[in-house]
């Protein structure tokens, strides 16, 4: 019984890992604080420049 339980547990864990890999990622990619400041500075430069 114990051996069967362990085998089932392993198979279930492997199946879960496989399905998690296939699941879509809803989390946005991490952007560091420095990168966010850089992007904000670039966008503010673009908006301050008058377009002709």
N, C-alpha and C positions, 0 to 999 in steps of 0.2 A: 504494500500500500504506500509506504513512504517513498519508495523509488518512483512509483507511478506519479505521485503527487509532485515530486521534484521535476520530473520530465514535463508534466503538464505546465508547471509553473514557468519553466524555461521556454517552452514553445509559445506560451502566452506572452511572455516578455519580448521575445523576438518578433512576434506578430505585431505587438504594440509599437515597437521601435520602427518597424517597416511602415506601418500606417502613418505614424507621426512624420516620417520623412516625406511621404507623399502628400500630406495635408498642406493646404496653401498657407503661406506665412502672412499673417495679418499685421504683424508688428513692423512699423517703419524702421528703416536703417538708422542706426545711431549716428548723430552728428555732434562732434565735440563743440564745446563752448567757443573755442577759438575759431573754428570753422564757421559757426553761426554768426559771430561778430564780423568775420571777413565778408560773408555773404551779405550781411546787413549793410556794411560799408559800401560794397559794390553796388547794391541796389539803390542806396541813397545817392551815390555819385551819379548814377544813371538818371535818377529822377530830377536832380538839381541841374543837370546839363540841359540848356534850352535847345529844342530841336527846331531846325529851320527847314 
